[in-house]
């Protein structure tokens, strides 16, 4: 049985095409801007917008716990130190965070 690490990182402008390939979950569309991206082996499987909380995912690969980890990490970033700031300022606080999740290889 093979497992792959899920990595959560800040989105970059070069992620635009990968984000466009993901399916919107819920009623809010993921618009361009700052966000968090979950990936396996360098391939995007889910993302969340820091500003709106909109979520997109690869329905075949992303598991509910991956989306939950993105939502939890967004919450942690927005609430660091008990203050809320503008998304660009918050992203500067990001350090590459290993989600600590395991998912089965597809």
CORCOR-V740070 format. One record per run of one state. SS is the DSSP state (a for helix, b for strand, c for the rest). FROM is the first residue (numbers start at 1). TO is the last residue. If there is no record, write none. Layout:
BEGIN
SS,FROM,TO
SS,FROM,TO
END
This chain:
BEGIN
c,1,2
b,3,10
c,11,12
a,13,20
c,21,22
b,23,25
c,26,34
b,35,40
c,41,42
b,43,49
c,50,54
b,55,57
c,58,63
a,64,78
c,79,79
a,80,82
c,83,86
a,87,92
c,93,96
b,97,104
c,105,106
END
